[in-house]
Amino acid sequence: MTDSTKATFLSKLSKISDTILANEINFADLSTSLTEMKSLFMKASEIDVESPEYIEDIHLTTGKAIGPHWAGLCVDDLLRTKRFSKGAFQAIEEMRKRKEGKPVTLLYVGPGPFATLVLPLLTKFKPEELQLVLVEVNPVTVAALKNTIRNFGVEDYIKEIIMGDASQLQLENASEIDILLLECLQFALVKEQQVAITYNLVPQLRKDAILVPEEIKLSIGVIDSVKKMAYMTHPDDSVEADFYKDINTVFVLSKEAIWNHVSNSKTLDFPEIETTILEEDKNNFTSVVISTDICVHSNQKLLKDECSLTMSFKLIDTNKLGELTTVKSKYEVNEKPGLKIEWT
Ligand SMILES: C[S@@+](CC[C@H](N)C(=O)[O-])C[C@H]1O[C@@H](n2cnc3c(N)ncnc32)[C@H](O)[C@@H]1O
């Protein structure tokens, strides 16, 4: 690409970044901006959409790493992209204040082919203010990522690109990292490696490093899907948004939870938690679900059902529970991570 095309790409990205960072959400504007961003990314990454590797996932012992096509699709999850990117921006600003002008180093794990969550933010900082370390396991994705970086002309922001598995990686300069950003997750923390990667990396970092997302919380609860449907179709009517009831928090992924866990245990063995479903909840709600709440950073939150990552995961219809009252759940890290569930 010529220098003038690169400059045009970057100036378009700067305007898109303004929409991502705006306090108010105008979904029409956000959709238009992110569609334009995706189109710039596709051109800049020079990714071969015909190659078989484009849609191939990589399967690791702690979960799967989605292929470049699927990683690119994440852009389209509007609120996810906005909240994660704005949360990362706020974390950078917070760290810049703390470091009083010294450069901030952000470790971005699983940037995918476009470094989606951070690339637009580069238009708001100078390379002497923000440096990136990128870790990506998929070689096809890394090749596309390198093209993206070159074609947006943002090489000066890149400290290092590491091709490797972040769930096993031992960082050489861990104390230099100020912020860890990763979104390798699905709702209910199933299938992907957010837990294994965060548990591997956080204990290597300084205790004051910022983790983005700050907290992911899984709860077992009940939902009235009829009331939910009524609320979704007529949100302005007088239907109350009380169709969810969280009963018990069953797993939390946060810096605090990790530091507590690693001070007592060297393995990724998590406790089994029991949750009781009351008779009145069986009668008043239609299903038992796992719900996911994400605090990306500070006020940037993704609440239940706000995006694909916080969709509820149905365990069972309450009318099928019969005599069953207790659900035992235990988060397991293996080739297919997630909550292992047992009813009694
Ligand atoms: C869900 S995509 C996210 C893409 C982009 N960060 C975004 O939010 O739009 C996850 C990315 O993480 C990468 N990934 C998954 N597991 C990984 C691991 N263990 N080490 C390094 N990268 C990994 C995948 O290859 C994929 O590109």
The ligand as an SDF file (V2000), in Angstrom:
LIG
                    3D

 27 29  0  0  0  0  0  0  0  0999 V2000
  -12.2860  -14.3260   20.2320 C   0  0  0  0  0  0  0  0  0  0  0  0
  -10.8840  -13.9500   19.2130 S   0  0  0  0  0  0  0  0  0  0  0  0
  -10.7040  -12.2590   19.6220 C   0  0  0  0  0  0  0  0  0  0  0  0
  -10.1590  -11.3880   18.5270 C   0  0  0  0  0  0  0  0  0  0  0  0
  -10.0120   -9.9320   18.9340 C   0  0  0  0  0  0  0  0  0  0  0  0
   -9.1450   -9.7740   20.0950 N   0  0  0  0  0  0  0  0  0  0  0  0
  -11.3550   -9.3180   19.2620 C   0  0  0  0  0  0  0  0  0  0  0  0
  -11.6530   -9.1850   20.4500 O   0  0  0  0  0  0  0  0  0  0  0  0
  -12.1150   -8.9750   18.3660 O   0  0  0  0  0  0  0  0  0  0  0  0
   -9.6190  -14.7860   20.1090 C   0  0  0  0  0  0  0  0  0  0  0  0
   -8.2390  -14.7850   19.4760 C   0  0  0  0  0  0  0  0  0  0  0  0
   -7.3560  -15.3220   20.4740 O   0  0  0  0  0  0  0  0  0  0  0  0
   -6.4570  -16.2380   19.8860 C   0  0  0  0  0  0  0  0  0  0  0  0
   -6.1070  -17.2010   20.9230 N   0  0  0  0  0  0  0  0  0  0  0  0
   -6.9160  -18.1160   21.4880 C   0  0  0  0  0  0  0  0  0  0  0  0
   -6.2590  -18.8700   22.3850 N   0  0  0  0  0  0  0  0  0  0  0  0
   -4.9970  -18.3890   22.4060 C   0  0  0  0  0  0  0  0  0  0  0  0
   -3.8240  -18.7540   23.1360 C   0  0  0  0  0  0  0  0  0  0  0  0
   -3.8420  -19.7530   24.0070 N   0  0  0  0  0  0  0  0  0  0  0  0
   -2.6980  -18.0550   22.9230 N   0  0  0  0  0  0  0  0  0  0  0  0
   -2.6630  -17.0320   22.0310 C   0  0  0  0  0  0  0  0  0  0  0  0
   -3.7370  -16.6570   21.3040 N   0  0  0  0  0  0  0  0  0  0  0  0
   -4.8840  -17.3210   21.4800 C   0  0  0  0  0  0  0  0  0  0  0  0
   -7.2580  -16.8620   18.7530 C   0  0  0  0  0  0  0  0  0  0  0  0
   -6.4030  -17.4410   17.7840 O   0  0  0  0  0  0  0  0  0  0  0  0
   -8.0740  -15.6670   18.2550 C   0  0  0  0  0  0  0  0  0  0  0  0
   -7.3600  -14.9720   17.2760 O   0  0  0  0  0  0  0  0  0  0  0  0
  1  2  1  0
  2  3  1  0
  2 10  1  0
  3  4  1  0
  4  5  1  0
  5  6  1  0
  5  7  1  0
  7  8  2  0
  7  9  1  0
 10 11  1  0
 11 12  1  0
 11 26  1  0
 12 13  1  0
 13 14  1  0
 13 24  1  0
 14 15  1  0
 14 23  1  0
 15 16  2  0
 16 17  1  0
 17 18  1  0
 17 23  2  0
 18 19  1  0
 18 20  2  0
 20 21  1  0
 21 22  2  0
 22 23  1  0
 24 25  1  0
 24 26  1  0
 26 27  1  0
M  CHG  2   2   1   9  -1
M  END
$$$$
